[in-house]
């Protein structure tokens, strides 16, 4: 007869926890690398945006001295932060 009260030991049986932990562990092993890549991409584009904000305030002459042009500045900054597969 169920009285509605369970002990912690009853709730955390090996079968109930093992199945959940096994599934979660397997899911994290599959998703982990994707999550890391996504976080790295976010960090790269955030850094690129900060650099772009700094560089866009420079004069055309200063950009040219740095080997950049206003027309391709955003693209050049983004490319400089893209990660390669081995990084």
C-alpha positions in Angstrom: 0.0 0.0 0.0 1.4 3.4 -1.0 1.1 6.1 1.6 2.5 8.9 -0.5 5.7 9.2 1.5 9.0 7.8 0.2 12.4 7.7 1.7 15.4 9.1 -0.2 16.7 5.6 -0.5 13.5 4.4 -2.2 13.6 7.3 -4.6 17.2 6.9 -5.6 17.4 3.3 -6.4 20.2 2.1 -8.7 17.7 1.4 -11.6 16.1 4.8 -11.6 19.3 6.8 -11.2 21.4 4.6 -13.4 19.1 4.9 -16.4 18.9 8.7 -16.0 22.6 9.2 -15.5 23.5 6.8 -18.3 21.2 8.7 -20.7 22.4 12.1 -19.5 26.1 11.0 -19.8 25.6 9.7 -23.3 23.8 12.8 -24.3 26.5 15.1 -23.0 29.2 13.0 -24.7 27.4 13.5 -28.0 26.4 17.1 -27.5 29.5 18.3 -25.6 31.8 18.9 -28.6 28.9 20.7 -30.4 28.3 22.9 -27.4 32.0 23.7 -27.1 32.1 24.7 -30.8 29.1 26.9 -30.4 30.5 28.6 -27.3 33.8 29.1 -29.1 32.0 30.6 -32.2 30.1 33.0 -30.0 33.3 34.1 -28.2 35.0 34.6 -31.6 32.2 36.7 -33.0 31.9 38.7 -29.8 35.6 39.5 -30.0 35.3 40.3 -33.7 32.4 42.7 -33.0 34.5 44.5 -30.3 37.4 44.8 -32.7 35.2 46.0 -35.5 33.7 48.7 -33.2 37.2 49.9 -32.4 38.5 49.8 -36.0 35.4 51.5 -37.6 36.2 54.6 -35.6 39.6 55.0 -37.3 40.2 57.2 -40.3 40.5 55.8 -43.8 44.2 56.7 -43.7 44.7 54.8 -40.4 42.9 51.8 -41.7 45.0 51.9 -44.9 48.2 52.0 -42.8 47.0 48.8 -41.1 46.3 47.2 -44.5 42.5 47.4 -44.1 39.8 49.1 -46.1 36.4 50.4 -44.9 34.6 48.5 -47.6 35.8 45.1 -46.4 36.4 45.9 -42.7 33.6 43.7 -41.3 34.5 40.7 -43.5 38.2 41.1 -42.7 37.6 41.2 -39.0 35.3 38.2 -39.0 37.7 36.1 -41.1 40.5 36.9 -38.7 38.5 35.4 -35.8 37.3 32.2 -37.6 38.7 29.1 -36.0 40.2 26.3 -38.0 39.3 22.6 -37.3 42.6 22.0 -35.5 42.2 24.9 -33.1 
